[in-house]
């Protein structure tokens, strides 16, 4: 029997999303019911079946130095901006920390897809002489982790889980392992993605994974809704700073939240489709609870992975039922992708930040576009209004956060605040 892991303090966070350039602005947009999904109106998308996406404002990356704007793929640009935010917000607890004891774990599903598409187009249209000599270091999936370590001067290791849509959450699992094994004292962990381009949109659309509600983009992402028809591709990044509780500065501010435990499993079923009965995803849920030494009844709410695909949402609902049992009837379930779209490798990290914000505020956001609810889902999905949580100041609350990815990667996190 493995020893229970020490819970880890979240001392800083940062994110770049279609709903805002910071964690605070993203959270406020969630509460206000805003959508980050818009039509893709550029000429390069005119012949595509899916012409909508969740996109980060073009002015956001302008905050980077011009050299970095030229030398970093859009994916790494988002990651670096989010990491700078997170590092700054954790500053009070990181004073005097040896850079050799600070690690980076930055997950991604694809990596530098923008660079890959652009430079391949250059090769075909203009020849080898017009291909950027930095093409490879810009597009490799580990570029974001490496660039964060370079920018912040960190030497405790830079790691990159590439586990599709579970990558951002798996980064938190790897961060926990690094801290528990005393390989680092501080870890910046999260995920990043920038797949909104011609290649990304046509690739996912060809496999019939995307919603094609081009005429109504803000209603296109419909987690758990009876008429859902696929996910909406989005871009962004999220980064959290994790530390052991014993290493926190005594005079520093209280942690933003806690990572209690992580569970993981693999479907071993299909490269794209989830195991339809949720057999192995439920094992990740059960393992996370066991490692946190909690029961299903201790959970204040569940933040679901729920992407809006017909098969995936139903498989997750079955996994939740298997993992949480009868207690699930009384547990609110929320799904943020109705507003964010699907950030792929960044989703787990960005949505973890949203989960912690909900725990801190005692308010579970409603699941936009989840009506009419699919009766086969059989979950207490928060639909009409935000759901207040019981308990006041000083009451610790717990939440389950799921993240599942192509290839059958299953990650479940237990979070507290």
Secondary structure, DSSP 8 states (H G I E B T S, - for coil): -------EEEEEEEEEBTTBSSHHHHHHHHHHT---EEE--SGGGTT-S--EEE---TTTGGGS-HHHHHHS-HHHHHHHHHHHHHHHHTHHHHTT--GGGEEEEEE-SS--HHHHHHHHHHHHHH-GGGS-TTHHHHHSTTHHHHHHHHHHT--S-EE----GGGHHHHHHHHHHHHHHTTS-SEEEEEEEEE--SHHHHHHHHHTT-B---GGGGGGT--TTBTT---B-BBEEEEEEEEEEGGGS-TTS---SEEEEEEEEEE--S-SSS--TT-TTHHHHHHHHHHHHT--GGG-SEEE----S-HHHHHHHHHHHHHHHGGGGGGSEEE-THHHH-B-GGGHHHHHHHHHHHHHHHTEE---TT--SB-TTT---B--SS-EE-S--TT---EEEEEEEETTTEEEEEEEE-
